Every structure is written in C-alpha cells, then in structure tokens.
Amino acid sequence: MHQETIGRIAVMVNGSPNRDMVEHWLKVNSIKAAAYDILDTVDPVVVADKVSLYMAAAGGRHMYFDTDPMAVSLTMKAGIPSILVTQPFVVRPEWHTEKQMRSWESLTQEIDKQKLARSEKTWGDIE
C-alpha cells in the first residue's frame, strides 16, 4: 500500500470470516485501515448500501474496490467511483466452472513430446 493511504482507508469484508482472521490479513498485507467492518452477507445490494453509508460518513466519495461485478455496478450507479478488481488465481465459488483435470502422465508425455520436437529441429545441425 502507498504511504499516503495509511490510516485513510476503510476495509469491508463480506461473508462471515472471524475478526482475528481479518486483523491477521490486514497485518500481513501491511494495511493500516482507519476502520474495518465485517458484513454478514455477500448480497451485492446490501454491500452497495453499506458502502454508500460508509462513504457518506467519511465525508466524501473517494474510491471503492471490489471483486463482485454487481456490487461495483450498484456503487457506480450510486455515484461512487468504483473499480472492479480481478484476481485470476482466486475464483469465487459461484463463478467457478468445473474443468477436467489432466493426469500427471499426460502432462509428462506432453513435456517429453515438446522436448523431442525441439531436439529434432536441430538434430541435423553439427558444428
């Protein structure tokens, strides 16, 4: 986090993690929040309403970041500058699509096949 944000951001966590876990996450990620709140819901309408209340209490509409496209859409409609954050390696369960896992054997076969193809390209080259 940038030095300018220390003590100037509020963190809202939705779902139902425990307070100790949230405080540990904030410390590990060096986030010194002025306030944080744990919302007991992931409903984007409730989240957007809570964000609007926090922004009004903070005395202005600064910036809102979230990974939920619907919550970001609702906060933007409310006039709050918002950014949708995407995390390619962390997928919410409701957005997850089942993929067929390849076997280890098929992966090693593919690696061997690519090694052989690279070697065959230069097999005839002798210096």
C-alpha positions as CSV (number, residue, x, y, z in Angstrom):
1,M,0.0,0.0,0.0
2,H,1.2,3.5,-0.6
3,Q,2.3,5.6,2.4
4,E,-0.5,8.1,1.6
5,T,-3.2,5.6,2.3
6,I,-2.0,4.6,5.8
7,G,-4.9,5.3,8.2
8,R,-7.1,6.7,5.4
9,I,-8.8,3.7,4.1
10,A,-11.8,1.6,5.4
11,V,-11.9,-2.1,4.7
12,M,-15.2,-4.0,4.4
13,V,-15.1,-7.8,4.3
14,N,-18.2,-9.7,3.2
15,G,-19.1,-13.2,4.0
16,S,-18.5,-14.3,7.6
17,P,-14.8,-14.5,8.4
18,N,-13.9,-14.1,12.1
19,R,-12.4,-10.8,13.3
20,D,-9.0,-12.4,14.2
21,M,-8.5,-13.7,10.6
22,V,-9.3,-10.2,9.2
23,E,-6.9,-8.5,11.6
24,H,-4.2,-11.0,10.7
25,W,-4.8,-10.5,7.0
26,L,-4.6,-6.7,7.4
27,K,-1.3,-7.0,9.3
28,V,0.3,-9.5,6.9
29,N,-0.6,-7.2,4.0
30,S,0.6,-4.1,5.8
31,I,-2.9,-2.4,5.5
32,K,-3.4,0.1,8.3
33,A,-7.1,0.8,8.0
34,A,-8.8,3.6,9.8
35,A,-11.8,1.3,10.2
36,Y,-12.9,-2.1,9.1
37,D,-16.2,-3.9,9.1
38,I,-17.3,-7.5,8.6
39,L,-20.5,-7.8,6.6
40,D,-22.6,-10.9,7.3
41,T,-23.7,-11.1,3.7
42,V,-22.4,-11.3,0.1
43,D,-25.7,-9.8,-1.3
44,P,-24.4,-7.0,-3.6
45,V,-27.4,-4.8,-2.9
46,V,-26.7,-4.9,0.9
47,V,-23.0,-4.4,0.3
48,A,-23.6,-1.4,-2.0
49,D,-25.9,0.2,0.6
50,K,-23.3,-0.3,3.3
51,V,-20.6,1.2,1.1
52,S,-22.8,4.2,0.4
53,L,-23.3,4.7,4.2
54,Y,-19.6,4.4,4.9
55,M,-18.7,6.9,2.1
56,A,-21.2,9.4,3.3
57,A,-19.9,9.1,6.9
58,A,-16.4,9.6,5.7
59,G,-17.3,12.9,4.3
60,G,-17.0,12.2,0.6
61,R,-17.0,9.7,-2.2
62,H,-13.4,8.6,-2.7
63,M,-12.9,5.2,-4.3
64,Y,-14.4,1.7,-3.9
65,F,-12.7,-1.5,-4.9
66,D,-14.4,-4.9,-5.1
67,T,-14.2,-8.3,-6.8
68,D,-18.0,-8.5,-7.3
69,P,-19.2,-7.0,-10.6
70,M,-22.7,-6.5,-9.4
71,A,-21.6,-4.6,-6.2
72,V,-19.3,-2.4,-8.3
73,S,-22.2,-1.7,-10.8
74,L,-24.5,-0.7,-7.9
75,T,-22.0,1.6,-6.3
76,M,-21.2,3.2,-9.6
77,K,-24.9,3.8,-10.1
78,A,-24.9,5.5,-6.7
79,G,-22.2,7.9,-7.9
80,I,-19.3,6.3,-6.1
81,P,-16.1,6.0,-8.1
82,S,-15.5,2.2,-8.2
83,I,-13.0,-0.2,-9.6
84,L,-13.6,-3.9,-10.3
85,V,-10.6,-5.9,-9.1
86,T,-10.0,-9.2,-10.8
87,Q,-7.9,-11.9,-9.2
88,P,-7.0,-14.6,-11.7
89,F,-5.9,-17.2,-9.2
90,V,-8.8,-16.7,-6.7
91,V,-12.3,-17.6,-8.0
92,R,-15.4,-17.2,-6.0
93,P,-17.3,-20.5,-5.8
94,E,-20.4,-19.1,-7.6
95,W,-18.2,-18.1,-10.6
96,H,-16.2,-21.4,-10.7
97,T,-16.6,-23.7,-13.7
98,E,-15.6,-27.3,-13.4
99,K,-12.6,-28.2,-15.6
100,Q,-11.3,-31.6,-16.4
101,M,-8.0,-32.2,-14.7
102,R,-5.3,-33.7,-16.8
103,S,-3.5,-36.7,-15.4
104,W,0.1,-36.4,-14.4
105,E,1.1,-39.0,-17.0
106,S,-0.5,-36.9,-19.9
107,L,1.4,-33.9,-18.7
108,T,4.8,-35.7,-18.6
109,Q,4.0,-37.2,-22.1
110,E,3.3,-33.7,-23.4
111,I,6.6,-32.3,-21.9
112,D,8.6,-35.2,-23.4
113,K,6.9,-34.7,-26.8
114,Q,7.8,-31.0,-26.8
115,K,11.4,-31.8,-25.8
116,L,11.7,-34.2,-28.6
117,A,10.2,-31.7,-31.1
118,R,12.8,-29.1,-30.0
119,S,15.6,-31.6,-30.3
120,E,14.5,-32.8,-33.8
121,K,14.6,-29.2,-35.1
122,T,18.3,-29.0,-34.6
123,W,19.2,-32.8,-34.8
124,G,20.9,-32.4,-38.2
125,D,23.0,-29.4,-37.2
126,I,26.5,-30.5,-36.3
127,E,29.3,-27.9,-35.9
